Amino acid sequence: MSDIVLVSQNLPASIEDLAKFILIGQEKLVAVKAQIRAISKLELARDVMEQKLEESRMLSEALLDAQVKFGEFTKALPTARGFASNHQNINNTSHQCNVLQSNLQCEPETKEQVITKLGFNKDQVHRFETLASNKDVVEQVKAEARENEDIPTRSRVLQLVKEKNKLQKPDIDSDFRYHATRSINEAISHASAVQVNPERLACWFESLKDQEEQNFQLLMIDDAVQNLQIIKAYLTKQKGR
């Protein structure tokens, strides 16, 4: 465990070594969790349980960090053209060069072929890339777990990311309903709330500059009357059902 925690502070530089770190770390975490279950059943000393829980938490954090870094690497991989055809681009980008340095002499491979060779599938890598795109949520989950003396999990991160994206995504249907309701209510309330009397009408008429503006106002009134008639007819029909 100490080796894994140590490496989490200085994660492997190559994608191949990082893949091994993740795969071995996941097996290690499964084993530690099994030990925790056994300790709980046997009701061993509390300090032993606390030690294993801390080990599990630190290992989980290390794995999250590794998956974030792996996701950063795979996001930079070419999806179809392969590595050899991108040799010039890789030389121009030190980060990508470090990621793919062991593949420069290989035959061109797709991203899917590379991740399969590393021991993962598309869905797993998609989740890693989601973590890489939401580092703030990863840190939030790690902090949350420390505070609650719990184990940070990737599933918790993905859950919070989903909730965040849902909040950021505009709800088109709700937005339409809001504006439609507001506009109809305003059309009715504005027309009914205005005080119409000779004095006000005289002031309003004096504000009209010329014949053209008077004609424009007549057109606006016709439209307003038509809209109110449509609203009234619809409401009367629905009310009568």
C-alpha positions as CSV (number, residue, x, y, z in Angstrom):
1,M,0.0,0.0,0.0
2,S,2.8,2.4,0.9
3,D,4.3,2.0,-2.6
4,I,1.0,2.9,-4.2
5,V,0.5,5.9,-2.0
6,L,4.0,7.1,-2.7
7,V,3.5,6.8,-6.4
8,S,0.2,8.7,-6.2
9,Q,2.3,11.8,-5.3
10,N,4.4,11.2,-8.5
11,L,2.3,9.2,-10.9
12,P,3.9,7.2,-13.8
13,A,4.9,9.4,-16.7
14,S,4.0,7.0,-19.5
15,I,0.5,5.8,-20.4
16,E,1.6,2.2,-20.3
17,D,2.9,2.4,-16.7
18,L,-0.1,4.4,-15.7
19,A,-2.4,1.7,-17.0
20,K,-0.5,-0.9,-15.0
21,F,-0.7,1.3,-11.9
22,I,-4.5,1.5,-12.3
23,L,-5.1,-2.2,-12.9
24,I,-2.9,-3.3,-10.0
25,G,-4.3,-0.6,-7.8
26,Q,-7.9,-1.7,-8.5
27,E,-7.0,-5.3,-7.5
28,K,-5.3,-4.0,-4.4
29,L,-8.4,-1.9,-3.4
30,V,-10.6,-5.0,-3.8
31,A,-8.3,-6.9,-1.5
32,V,-8.3,-4.2,1.1
33,K,-12.1,-3.9,1.1
34,A,-12.3,-7.6,1.6
35,Q,-10.0,-7.3,4.6
36,I,-12.2,-4.6,6.0
37,R,-15.3,-6.8,5.7
38,A,-13.4,-9.6,7.4
39,I,-12.3,-7.3,10.2
40,S,-15.8,-6.1,10.7
41,K,-17.2,-9.7,10.9
42,L,-14.5,-10.8,13.3
43,E,-14.9,-7.7,15.4
44,L,-11.2,-7.1,15.7
45,A,-9.6,-4.1,17.4
46,R,-10.9,-0.7,16.3
47,D,-7.4,0.6,15.5
48,V,-6.9,-2.3,13.0
49,M,-10.2,-1.3,11.3
50,E,-9.2,2.4,11.2
51,Q,-5.8,1.5,9.7
52,K,-7.4,-0.4,6.9
53,L,-10.1,2.2,6.3
54,E,-7.3,4.8,6.0
55,E,-5.4,2.5,3.7
56,S,-8.5,2.1,1.5
57,R,-9.1,5.9,1.4
58,M,-5.6,6.7,0.4
59,L,-5.5,4.0,-2.2
60,S,-8.9,5.2,-3.6
61,E,-7.5,8.8,-3.9
62,A,-4.4,7.5,-5.6
63,L,-6.5,5.6,-8.1
64,L,-8.7,8.6,-8.8
65,D,-5.6,10.7,-9.5
66,A,-4.3,8.1,-11.8
67,Q,-7.5,7.8,-13.7
68,V,-7.6,11.6,-14.1
69,K,-4.1,11.5,-15.6
70,F,-4.9,8.5,-17.8
71,G,-8.0,10.4,-19.1
72,E,-5.8,13.4,-19.9
73,F,-3.5,11.2,-21.9
74,T,-6.3,9.4,-23.8
75,K,-8.0,12.6,-24.7
76,A,-4.9,13.6,-26.6
77,L,-4.8,10.3,-28.6
78,P,-5.7,10.4,-32.3
79,T,-9.0,8.6,-32.8
80,A,-8.3,7.2,-36.3
81,R,-5.2,8.4,-38.1
82,G,-2.8,6.5,-35.8
83,F,0.5,7.4,-34.2
84,A,3.0,7.2,-37.1
85,S,1.0,9.6,-39.2
86,N,1.0,12.1,-36.4
87,H,4.8,12.0,-35.8
88,Q,5.3,15.6,-36.6
89,N,2.5,16.8,-34.4
90,I,3.8,14.8,-31.5
91,N,7.3,16.3,-31.9
92,N,5.8,19.7,-31.7
93,T,3.9,18.9,-28.4
94,S,6.0,17.7,-25.5
95,H,3.0,16.5,-23.6
96,Q,1.8,14.3,-26.4
97,C,5.4,13.1,-27.1
98,N,5.7,11.9,-23.5
99,V,2.3,10.2,-23.8
100,L,3.1,8.3,-27.0
101,Q,6.8,8.0,-27.0
102,S,6.8,4.2,-26.9
103,N,4.5,4.1,-29.9
104,L,6.3,6.3,-32.4
105,Q,7.9,3.4,-34.2
106,C,4.8,1.2,-34.2
107,E,2.3,0.8,-37.1
108,P,-0.5,3.4,-37.0
109,E,-3.2,2.4,-34.5
110,T,-6.5,3.9,-33.6
111,K,-7.3,5.1,-30.1
112,E,-9.6,2.1,-29.5
113,Q,-6.8,-0.3,-30.4
114,V,-4.4,1.4,-28.1
115,I,-6.7,1.4,-25.0
116,T,-7.6,-2.2,-25.7
117,K,-3.9,-3.2,-25.6
118,L,-3.6,-1.3,-22.3
119,G,-6.3,-3.4,-20.8
120,F,-9.3,-1.1,-20.9
121,N,-12.5,-0.6,-23.0
122,K,-14.2,2.4,-24.5
123,D,-16.6,2.8,-21.6
124,Q,-13.9,2.7,-19.0
125,V,-11.8,5.3,-20.9
126,H,-14.8,7.5,-21.3
127,R,-15.2,7.5,-17.6
128,F,-11.5,8.3,-17.1
129,E,-11.8,11.2,-19.5
130,T,-14.9,12.5,-17.7
131,L,-12.8,12.6,-14.5
132,A,-10.1,14.5,-16.3
133,S,-12.6,17.1,-17.5
134,N,-14.0,17.5,-14.0
135,K,-11.0,17.7,-11.7
136,D,-12.8,20.1,-9.4
137,V,-15.5,17.4,-8.7
138,V,-12.8,14.8,-8.1
139,E,-11.2,17.0,-5.5
140,Q,-14.6,17.7,-4.0
141,V,-15.3,14.0,-3.6
142,K,-11.9,13.4,-2.1
143,A,-12.5,16.2,0.5
144,E,-16.0,15.0,1.2
145,A,-14.7,11.5,1.9
146,R,-12.0,12.7,4.2
147,E,-14.5,14.8,6.2
148,N,-16.9,11.9,6.5
149,E,-14.2,9.3,7.1
150,D,-15.3,7.5,4.0
151,I,-13.8,6.2,0.8
152,P,-13.9,8.4,-2.3
153,T,-15.3,6.6,-5.4
154,R,-15.4,7.2,-9.1
155,S,-19.1,6.5,-9.1
156,R,-19.7,9.3,-6.7
157,V,-17.7,11.7,-8.9
158,L,-19.7,10.6,-12.0
159,Q,-22.9,11.1,-10.1
160,L,-22.0,14.7,-9.2
161,V,-20.8,15.4,-12.7
162,K,-24.1,14.2,-14.1
163,E,-26.0,16.4,-11.6
164,K,-23.8,19.4,-12.5
165,N,-24.3,18.9,-16.2
166,K,-28.1,18.7,-15.7
167,L,-28.1,22.0,-13.9
168,Q,-26.0,23.7,-16.6
169,K,-28.1,22.3,-19.4
170,P,-31.0,24.5,-20.3
171,D,-34.4,22.9,-19.9
172,I,-35.9,24.1,-23.2
173,D,-39.4,22.8,-22.4
174,S,-39.5,24.5,-19.0
175,D,-38.1,27.7,-20.5
176,F,-40.7,27.8,-23.2
177,R,-43.5,27.1,-20.6
178,Y,-42.2,29.9,-18.4
179,H,-42.1,32.6,-21.2
180,A,-45.3,31.5,-22.8
181,T,-47.2,31.7,-19.5
182,R,-45.6,35.0,-18.6
183,S,-46.3,36.7,-22.0
184,I,-50.0,35.7,-22.0
185,N,-50.5,36.9,-18.4
186,E,-48.8,40.2,-19.2
187,A,-50.9,40.7,-22.3
188,I,-54.1,40.3,-20.3
189,S,-52.9,42.2,-17.1
190,H,-51.5,45.2,-19.0
191,A,-54.6,45.7,-21.1
192,S,-56.9,45.3,-18.1
193,A,-54.8,47.4,-15.7
194,V,-54.5,50.6,-17.8
195,Q,-56.9,53.4,-16.9
196,V,-58.6,54.6,-20.1
197,N,-60.5,57.9,-19.9
198,P,-60.8,61.1,-22.0
199,E,-58.1,63.0,-20.2
200,R,-55.5,60.2,-20.6
201,L,-56.6,59.6,-24.2
202,A,-56.1,63.3,-25.0
203,C,-52.6,63.3,-23.5
204,W,-51.7,60.1,-25.4
205,F,-53.0,61.5,-28.7
206,E,-51.0,64.7,-28.3
207,S,-47.9,62.6,-28.0
208,L,-48.4,61.1,-31.4
209,K,-46.1,63.1,-33.8
210,D,-47.8,62.7,-37.1
211,Q,-50.3,60.7,-39.3
212,E,-47.8,57.9,-39.8
213,E,-47.4,57.3,-36.1
214,Q,-51.2,57.4,-35.7
215,N,-51.6,54.7,-38.4
216,F,-48.9,52.6,-36.7
217,Q,-50.7,52.8,-33.3
218,L,-53.9,51.7,-35.0
219,L,-52.2,48.6,-36.4
220,M,-50.7,47.9,-32.9
221,I,-54.2,48.2,-31.4
222,D,-55.7,45.9,-34.0
223,D,-53.0,43.3,-33.2
224,A,-53.6,43.7,-29.4
225,V,-57.4,43.3,-29.8
226,Q,-56.9,40.3,-32.0
227,N,-54.6,38.6,-29.5
228,L,-57.0,39.3,-26.6
229,Q,-59.9,37.9,-28.7
230,I,-57.8,34.7,-29.4
231,I,-57.0,34.3,-25.7
232,K,-60.6,34.9,-24.7
233,A,-61.9,32.4,-27.2
234,Y,-59.4,29.7,-26.2
235,L,-60.1,30.2,-22.5
236,T,-63.9,30.2,-23.1
237,K,-63.6,27.0,-25.1
238,Q,-61.4,25.2,-22.5
239,K,-63.6,26.4,-19.6
240,G,-66.7,25.0,-21.3
241,R,-65.3,21.5,-21.6
